[in-house]
């Protein structure tokens, strides 16, 4: 089965089960999902519960009112669907202001706000595919916000790296920099205002319960987007010079879209559409199909070189074409075709690295890329084989907390561009080009696997290497996750100010110095990462065999990830 090589002589870290399993970017989220499964909920109930918990215990990198792209595969139909979980620019958004007043940059603060999408995505998934009420799945998030939890290393590291940014906003600083100092491991962290927001939504549902489950869930949605919460958000924006209005919120709903499918070594690999970077994974796989990786030693110099060059080619297409397909034409059929892949593959020179990606609007970065600004992940497979995969995100350091609500409406506008003609340019109603991109892979025999990671522009690169480890090298999930990783930065960053590091190839120092030297000789600008660095992402994955008798899950040591199942 996927991610469980029974012939291997050694095994990685994984959990085996025969009933249900969850893997998430924080142990509390994995446990919450497991408790919902144990209580009779299905994978969607559990995934929503765990996702809401991530917005509490990782509120530095996952905002309750942020983004939450979701993929769902219900076992009864075998159909994969996606929910965008991504907000749009307000109707008042004006790209000319960014050009005229901010030199083409998108500043921190309210002006980078798009409509908060995560609540809509969670509620829509729960209503259409779950079985429980909001109060049941929100219980653990509410308790953790109200009663608090000990700060974990991933949160302490991130907050500590963003002290100056948090200081820009007094309410954010008061919460994340108590007494002027960043949260440290073991501190008891309570989010009273956010607990009150969740409690309000639970109360609304209970008041509407007599009308039926779906109607009560719609009432919760209305409470956030058309009720007092929406008014508080809109009033704050109006008072502080933001663009987000009550009408923007009242008209918003997360959208279902068909996934993008790529065939790879007997797998159907499903990703979200080109409003995020998800299809880049399919593009890279298509380029690599026929590149001869099967004949190369894992993480040899030739192997890393070919994979890196294929990634550069796909990211170049992302930069030139990816955007909201409701506004721009993204030629995915071409990108995923064998003919186009062969053309792109022919560009790869085994002896010489592509030095850069031409882009007149790119800002050459100084120093080194920082830790990805946000994101977590959750995967769930239940006893029926239903599969849930979601990558919630958004930060609390680059935009102010809304007084009385304890949340930051999505600052994902930071992933748009202001350059005229860019496919992901700022514009009313447009979705930014999102980095979070969950994945579901289905084998010909019906085995299924959900996987994903945080990591910004490294996300797809880490997911690719994980999938290659499983499919080409026969690794189990633990081995595939723990293996050393590398990443290219030879394209403009998805995050404002969109820095660009031509030729940069970062790799964990567990890759031998001789291999790093070989790659440097080919023209790669090699930079060493520490072993098991959070910079390399944090894969979580769960798989289930075709018979439904065996599940396997694993979570990355690089962050505070965890797997629970039996």
Buried (B, 14 or more C-beta within 10 A) or exposed (E): BBBBBEEEEEBBBBBEBBEBBBBBBBBBBBBBBBBBBEBEBBBBBBBBBBBBBBBBBBBBBBBBBBBBBBBBBBBEEEEBBBBBBBBBBBEBBBBEBBBEEEEBBBBBBBBBBBBBBBBBBBBBBBBBBBBBBBBBBBBBBBBBBBEBBEBBEBBBBBBBBBBEBBBBBEBBBEBBBEEEEBBEEEBEBBBEBBBBBBBBBBEBBBEBBEEEBEEBBBBBBBBBBBBBBBEBBBEBBEEEEBBBBBEBBBBBEBBBBEBBBBBBBEBBBBBBBBBBBBBBBBBBBBBBBEBEBEEBEBBBBBBBBBBBBBBBBBBBBBBEBBBBBEBBEBEBEEBBEEEBBEEBBEEBEEEEBBEBBEBEBBBEBEEEBBBBBBBBBBBBBBBBBBBBBBBBBBBBBBBBBBEBBBBBBBBBBBBBBBBEEBBBBBBBBBBBBBBBBBBBBBBEEBBBBBBBBBBBBBBBBBBBBBBBBBBBBBBBBBBBBBBBBBBBBBBBBBBBBBBBBBBBBBBBBBBEEEBBEBBBEBBBBBBEBEEBBBBBBBBBBBBBBBEBEBBBBBBBBBBBBBBBBE
